[in-house]
Amino acid sequence: MTTTNDIPAGVKEIKYNRVSRDFDCYLDGEYVSSRSTQFEADIELDKLAYGLAQFAAGWTAAHALCVEE
Protein backbone atom coordinates (compact mmCIF):
# COMPACT_ATOMS: atom_id res chain seq x y z
CA MET A 1 0.00 0.00 0.00
CA THR A 2 1.37 3.41 -0.94
CA THR A 3 1.07 6.29 1.49
CA THR A 4 1.81 9.98 1.09
CA ASN A 5 5.12 9.35 2.89
CA ASP A 6 6.29 7.31 -0.11
CA ILE A 7 6.00 10.30 -2.47
CA PRO A 8 9.24 12.32 -2.73
CA ALA A 9 8.78 15.99 -1.94
CA GLY A 10 11.45 17.34 -4.29
CA VAL A 11 14.29 19.62 -3.33
CA LYS A 12 13.48 23.26 -3.99
CA GLU A 13 16.30 25.75 -4.45
CA ILE A 14 16.37 29.45 -5.31
CA LYS A 15 19.57 31.13 -6.47
CA TYR A 16 20.01 34.83 -7.19
CA ASN A 17 21.44 35.43 -10.67
CA ARG A 18 23.58 38.58 -10.54
CA VAL A 19 23.77 38.86 -14.32
CA SER A 20 20.03 38.81 -15.01
CA ARG A 21 19.07 40.11 -11.54
CA ASP A 22 16.44 37.40 -11.33
CA PHE A 23 15.90 34.51 -8.96
CA ASP A 24 16.51 31.17 -10.68
CA CYS A 25 14.29 28.28 -9.59
CA TYR A 26 15.62 24.73 -9.33
CA LEU A 27 13.64 21.61 -8.50
CA ASP A 28 15.70 18.50 -7.70
CA GLY A 29 18.77 20.24 -9.12
CA GLU A 30 17.11 21.02 -12.48
CA TYR A 31 16.58 24.62 -13.60
CA VAL A 32 12.87 25.25 -14.16
CA SER A 33 12.43 29.03 -14.47
CA SER A 34 13.38 32.51 -13.27
CA ARG A 35 11.31 35.06 -11.41
CA SER A 36 11.90 38.73 -10.64
CA THR A 37 11.43 38.37 -6.88
CA GLN A 38 12.33 35.69 -4.37
CA PHE A 39 8.70 35.55 -3.26
CA GLU A 40 7.54 34.81 -6.84
CA ALA A 41 10.25 32.17 -7.20
CA ASP A 42 9.14 30.48 -3.98
CA ILE A 43 5.51 30.42 -5.11
CA GLU A 44 6.50 29.02 -8.52
CA LEU A 45 8.47 26.19 -6.93
CA ASP A 46 5.62 25.43 -4.52
CA LYS A 47 3.20 25.15 -7.46
CA LEU A 48 5.54 22.86 -9.39
CA ALA A 49 6.28 20.63 -6.40
CA TYR A 50 2.58 20.39 -5.54
CA GLY A 51 1.68 19.51 -9.13
CA LEU A 52 4.34 16.82 -9.27
CA ALA A 53 3.20 15.39 -5.93
CA GLN A 54 -0.41 15.28 -7.16
CA PHE A 55 0.69 13.53 -10.34
CA ALA A 56 2.77 11.02 -8.38
CA ALA A 57 -0.08 10.39 -5.93
CA GLY A 58 -2.52 9.79 -8.79
CA TRP A 59 -0.11 7.47 -10.55
CA THR A 60 0.66 5.44 -7.43
CA ALA A 61 -3.05 5.15 -6.59
CA ALA A 62 -3.85 3.98 -10.14
CA HIS A 63 -0.88 1.62 -10.08
CA ALA A 64 -2.02 0.18 -6.74
CA LEU A 65 -5.46 -0.55 -8.22
CA CYS A 66 -3.86 -2.43 -11.11
CA VAL A 67 -1.45 -4.40 -8.93
CA GLU A 68 -3.71 -5.32 -6.01
CA GLU A 69 -6.38 -7.93 -6.69
N, CA, C and O of each residue as an XYZ file, in Angstrom:
276
protein
N       0.844     -1.177      0.000
C       0.000      0.000      0.000
C       0.892      1.243      0.000
O       1.847      1.326      0.772
N       0.586      2.178     -0.841
C       1.367      3.405     -0.943
C       0.732      4.485     -0.083
O      -0.481      4.689     -0.124
N       1.549      5.169      0.691
C       1.067      6.289      1.495
C       1.706      7.570      0.990
O       2.596      7.537      0.141
N       1.250      8.695      1.514
C       1.814      9.978      1.088
C       3.279     10.092      1.487
O       4.016     10.882      0.897
N       3.715      9.317      2.482
C       5.117      9.354      2.888
C       6.041      8.747      1.845
O       7.246      8.995      1.869
N       5.491      7.952      0.925
C       6.289      7.313     -0.109
C       6.546      8.238     -1.297
O       7.357      7.912     -2.164
N       5.876      9.373     -1.351
C       6.004     10.300     -2.473
C       7.105     11.303     -2.164
O       7.019     12.025     -1.170
N       8.150     11.360     -3.007
C       9.238     12.316     -2.734
C       8.749     13.756     -2.858
O       7.959     14.083     -3.744
N       9.224     14.599     -1.968
C       8.780     15.994     -1.942
C       9.481     16.842     -2.989
O       8.894     17.811     -3.471
N      10.692     16.521     -3.355
C      11.449     17.338     -4.291
C      12.221     18.407     -3.546
O      11.712     19.025     -2.611
N      13.440     18.615     -3.967
C      14.294     19.616     -3.326
C      14.150     20.930     -4.082
O      14.466     21.019     -5.268
N      13.667     21.946     -3.376
C      13.477     23.261     -3.987
C      14.675     24.142     -3.641
O      15.157     24.155     -2.508
N      15.139     24.875     -4.650
C      16.298     25.747     -4.451
C      16.106     27.027     -5.255
O      15.668     26.990     -6.405
N      16.435     28.153     -4.644
C      16.365     29.453     -5.309
C      17.743     30.092     -5.237
O      18.331     30.217     -4.163
N      18.249     30.495     -6.404
C      19.570     31.132     -6.469
C      19.423     32.487     -7.162
O      18.769     32.602     -8.198
N      20.039     33.500     -6.575
C      20.010     34.831     -7.193
C      21.028     34.871     -8.326
O      22.192     34.514     -8.141
N      20.580     35.309     -9.499
C      21.436     35.427    -10.671
C      21.848     36.900    -10.795
O      21.025     37.754    -11.124
N      23.112     37.184    -10.533
C      23.581     38.575    -10.541
C      23.601     39.187    -11.934
O      23.489     40.404    -12.081
N      23.741     38.354    -12.950
C      23.773     38.863    -14.323
C      22.379     39.330    -14.748
O      22.215     40.455    -15.220
N      21.383     38.470    -14.581
C      20.025     38.812    -15.008
C      19.221     39.543    -13.929
O      18.159     40.104    -14.200
N      19.751     39.525    -12.696
C      19.071     40.112    -11.540
C      17.717     39.454    -11.275
O      16.783     40.097    -10.798
N      17.631     38.191    -11.587
C      16.437     37.399    -11.331
C      16.766     36.295    -10.334
O      17.929     36.050    -10.012
N      15.736     35.647     -9.863
C      15.897     34.513     -8.964
C      15.617     33.245     -9.760
O      14.498     33.032    -10.226
N      16.636     32.404     -9.914
C      16.513     31.169    -10.677
C      15.940     30.077     -9.786
O      16.361     29.906     -8.642
N      14.974     29.339    -10.326
C      14.292     28.276     -9.592
C      14.823     26.919    -10.039
O      14.931     26.639    -11.233
N      15.149     26.094     -9.066
C      15.620     24.733     -9.332
C      14.776     23.757     -8.530
O      14.500     23.982     -7.351
N      14.369     22.673     -9.177
C      13.642     21.610     -8.503
C      14.414     20.321     -8.730
O      14.602     19.893     -9.869
N      14.858     19.709     -7.649
C      15.705     18.503     -7.703
C      16.963     18.737     -8.543
O      17.398     17.852     -9.279
N      17.538     19.928     -8.426
C      18.775     20.240     -9.123
C      18.611     20.654    -10.572
O      19.598     20.982    -11.231
N      17.384     20.648    -11.086
C      17.110     21.022    -12.478
C      16.541     22.435    -12.536
O      15.610     22.767    -11.803
N      17.106     23.262    -13.412
C      16.583     24.616    -13.595
C      15.186     24.521    -14.196
O      14.966     23.784    -15.157
N      14.234     25.277    -13.620
C      12.874     25.254    -14.156
C      12.391     26.615    -14.642
O      11.610     26.681    -15.591
N      12.837     27.702    -14.014
C      12.427     29.032    -14.469
C      13.147     30.104    -13.657
O      13.928     29.810    -12.752
N      12.859     31.354    -14.011
C      13.380     32.505    -13.266
C      12.227     33.439    -12.948
O      11.269     33.551    -13.714
N      12.330     34.098    -11.823
C      11.311     35.060    -11.408
C      12.010     36.325    -10.926
O      13.174     36.290    -10.525
N      11.285     37.445    -10.971
C      11.900     38.731    -10.641
C      12.062     38.949     -9.138
O      12.895     39.754     -8.721
N      11.279     38.245     -8.320
C      11.431     38.371     -6.877
C      11.581     36.990     -6.247
O      11.175     35.983     -6.827
N      12.160     36.957     -5.071
C      12.335     35.687     -4.369
C      10.963     35.117     -3.974
O      10.764     33.902     -3.994
N      10.043     35.980     -3.622
C       8.697     35.546     -3.264
C       8.027     34.833     -4.438
O       7.434     33.768     -4.264
N       8.121     35.425     -5.641
C       7.535     34.811     -6.835
C       8.209     33.473     -7.149
O       7.549     32.518     -7.561
N       9.520     33.415     -6.952
C      10.254     32.169     -7.196
C       9.797     31.082     -6.238
O       9.633     29.929     -6.636
N       9.591     31.445     -4.975
C       9.140     30.480     -3.981
C       7.752     29.948     -4.322
O       7.498     28.749     -4.206
N       6.867     30.827     -4.737
C       5.511     30.416     -5.114
C       5.551     29.499     -6.339
O       4.843     28.493     -6.390
N       6.373     29.847     -7.313
C       6.495     29.025     -8.523
C       6.964     27.610     -8.172
O       6.415     26.630     -8.677
N       7.960     27.506     -7.324
C       8.471     26.186     -6.926
C       7.423     25.411     -6.122
O       7.291     24.197     -6.280
N       6.688     26.102     -5.273
C       5.622     25.434     -4.518
C       4.573     24.855     -5.467
O       4.125     23.723     -5.283
N       4.183     25.628     -6.478
C       3.201     25.149     -7.456
C       3.718     23.925     -8.205
O       2.996     22.942     -8.371
N       4.966     23.988     -8.654
C       5.545     22.863     -9.385
C       5.648     21.609     -8.523
O       5.289     20.515     -8.959
N       6.139     21.776     -7.304
C       6.285     20.629     -6.403
C       4.922     20.030     -6.073
O       4.777     18.809     -6.018
N       3.931     20.875     -5.856
C       2.585     20.393     -5.543
C       2.001     19.630     -6.736
O       1.410     18.564     -6.566
N       2.168     20.176     -7.928
C       1.677     19.507     -9.131
C       2.335     18.158     -9.350
O       1.670     17.189     -9.715
N       3.636     18.092     -9.129
C       4.343     16.820     -9.269
C       3.900     15.814     -8.213
O       3.773     14.624     -8.503
N       3.665     16.280     -6.998
C       3.203     15.393     -5.931
C       1.802     14.867     -6.239
O       1.514     13.696     -5.995
N       0.928     15.726     -6.774
C      -0.411     15.283     -7.160
C      -0.330     14.240     -8.261
O      -1.035     13.232     -8.219
N       0.522     14.477     -9.244
C       0.695     13.532    -10.345
C       1.200     12.200     -9.813
O       0.691     11.144    -10.188
N       2.203     12.247     -8.937
C       2.770     11.022     -8.380
C       1.734     10.283     -7.536
O       1.659      9.055     -7.586
N       0.940     11.016     -6.765
C      -0.083     10.386     -5.926
C      -1.140      9.719     -6.799
O      -1.590      8.616     -6.489
N      -1.536     10.364     -7.871
C      -2.516      9.786     -8.794
C      -1.971      8.554     -9.479
O      -2.678      7.561     -9.644
N      -0.713      8.619     -9.878
C      -0.109      7.474    -10.550
C       0.016      6.301     -9.601
O      -0.302      5.172     -9.975
N       0.473      6.543     -8.377
C       0.658      5.442     -7.431
C      -0.688      4.847     -7.039
O      -0.781      3.636     -6.834
N      -1.730      5.661     -6.929
C      -3.050      5.146     -6.594
C      -3.583      4.281     -7.743
O      -4.140      3.208     -7.510
N      -3.411      4.753     -8.979
C      -3.853      3.978    -10.140
C      -3.037      2.702    -10.266
O      -3.577      1.647    -10.596
N      -1.748      2.794    -10.005
C      -0.879      1.618    -10.084
C      -1.280      0.603     -9.007
O      -1.280     -0.601     -9.262
N      -1.616      1.076     -7.826
C      -2.020      0.179     -6.740
C      -3.299     -0.565     -7.112
O      -3.448     -1.743     -6.787
N      -4.218      0.113     -7.787
C      -5.458     -0.548     -8.216
C      -5.186     -1.649     -9.225
O      -5.854     -2.683     -9.219
N      -4.202     -1.430    -10.096
C      -3.863     -2.427    -11.108
C      -3.113     -3.616    -10.514
O      -3.272     -4.749    -10.970
N      -2.300     -3.356     -9.498
C      -1.454     -4.400     -8.927
C      -2.217     -5.243     -7.920
O      -2.106     -6.469     -7.926
N      -2.992     -4.595     -7.051
C      -3.708     -5.318     -6.010
C      -4.951     -5.978     -6.595
O      -5.680     -5.369     -7.377
N      -5.182     -7.226     -6.207
C      -6.377     -7.928     -6.688
C      -7.153     -8.481     -5.537
O      -8.194     -9.107     -5.738
